[in-house]
Amino acid sequence: MTFFCVECLERLPAQTQRCPRCGAAQTSERRDYTAKLRKALMHPIAETRRRAIYLLGEMRIEQTVGELTEILDREPDPFLAEEAAEALAKIGGNDALAALLRAAHHRCFLVRACAIEALVRAGRPWKDIAQRIAQCDSSAMVRESARGEDRSSPDDRKCT
């Protein structure tokens, strides 16, 4: 098992009491869960970052919209960017929807489809804009995501 510092995320040997890099004690009981998840957004292991993004979306933590938007805008891993889009869709609000509007032009079709679907569900005027963007997209999946409620099966939805 690999261990990381609770503060600076330096790789540590097991049973380390203090981080040799930053000096932080390796007991994290005093940090609240949201703070731990926010710190995990910078973790060196992608799957840990993905779990943190997912949980922040599930918990609908509005204070993390900026951090999730940054991931959506700058993350080279398309699966992490898609997870950030899904989290922003769950959180909602104008800032999250504005980030999803930019994501409707993302280089990855999975991210674009998720963003379009979320914008369609947000209603007008977001829906109208999303449908216009999707209409010209090269991906059939993205164009299909603009149909929103008209989709054949509600179980087909990935972006919530």
N, C-alpha and C positions, 0 to 999 in steps of 0.2 A: 504494500500500500504506500502511496506517495502522500507526504504531508506538506502543507504550505503554511507560511506565516499568516496569522489572522489579520495582520495590518498591511504588510508590504508584498505578500504573496510569494516570498522567496521560498524555494524548495528547501525542506528541512528534513533531517533524520528523525526517525520515530522517537518519541519521548523527550523531545526538546522542550525545555521550560521557557527559554527566552530566545528570541530570534537573534542570531549573530549579526545580521545586517542592520536591523532597526532597533533592536533591544526590546521589542514588545513581548509582554508575557503572553504565553500561548493558551491562556484560559479566556474564553470569549463569552462567559455567562452574562457579563454586564452589557453586552451589545444587544440591541433589540434586533428582532428577526429581519425587519425591513432594511436596517443598516447592513446586516450581513449579506442580504441579497444584493443590495446596491454595490457592495464591495466585490461580490462574486462576478459582477459584470466585467471586471478587468482580469479575471482569473486566467492563468495561462492554458488551462485545459478547456477546449471549446465546448465539450459536453456540460461542464459545470456552468459556463456562461449561458448556455442554452436553457438549462434547468432554471437558472435565476431569472432569465427573461420570461420564461413561461409562468413561473410563480408570481412575478410582479404583475403580469397581465391578469392572471386568475384572481389575484387580490385586488386588482383595479386601483393600484397605487398611483394617483394622479401626479404626485410629486416626482415621479420617474419619467414623465413624458419627455423631458429634455434629454435624458440619458438614452432612452430607447430611440429617440429620433436620431441622436448622434450615431448609434449603432446602425440604424437603418440607412443613414446617409453614407457612412464611411466603412462599414464592415465588408471585407473582401469575401468572406464565407457566405454564399447565398442562403444557406440554411439558417444561419444566425440572423441574417437580415430578414428572412421570411418570418422567423419566430418573433422578431421585434415588430414586424408589421401586424402579426396576429395579436400581440400584446397591446399595441396601440389601438387596434380595433376594439378590443375588450374594454379598454380604459375609456375611450371616446373623448368627447370634448373638442372644441375648435382647434386647439393646438395639435392634438393627435390627428384630427382629420386633415389639417393642413399638411402634416408630415406624410400622411397617406396619399394625399394628392400628388406630392412630389414623387412618392414611391410608385405611383401609377406609370412613371416613366423610367423605372429602375431597369438596369441591364438584364436582370434575371426575370424570366417570365413567371416564375412561381411567386416572386415578390409582387410583380405587377398584378397578377390575378388576385392575390390576397387583398391588395390595396383597393382594387376596383370593386371587389365584392363588398368590402367594408363600407366604401363610399356609397354604393348603391343602397345598402341597408340603412345608411344614415338619413336617407330621404333627400328631398329637394332643399337647396340647389345642388348639393354634393352629387346626388344621383345623376342629374342631367349632365354635369361636367364629366363624371366617370364614364357614362355611356358614350359620350362623344370621343373621349380619349380611347376607349376600348374598341370602338368601331374601326379605328385605323391601325390597331395593333396587329403585328405579324403573327402572333400566337392565337391559335383557335381557343386555347384554354382561357386566355385573357378575354377574348371576345365573348366566350360563354359565361364568364364570371359576371359580365355586365347585365345578364338577364335577371339576376337577383331572384325574386320570388317565383319567377317563371320556370325555374330549374325543375327537371323531371323528378328528382328525389331530394328531400331535405338531408338525407344522409351523405349526399355528395359533397356537402360543404366541408372545407378544411379550415377556412378562415372564419373565426367566430367573433 
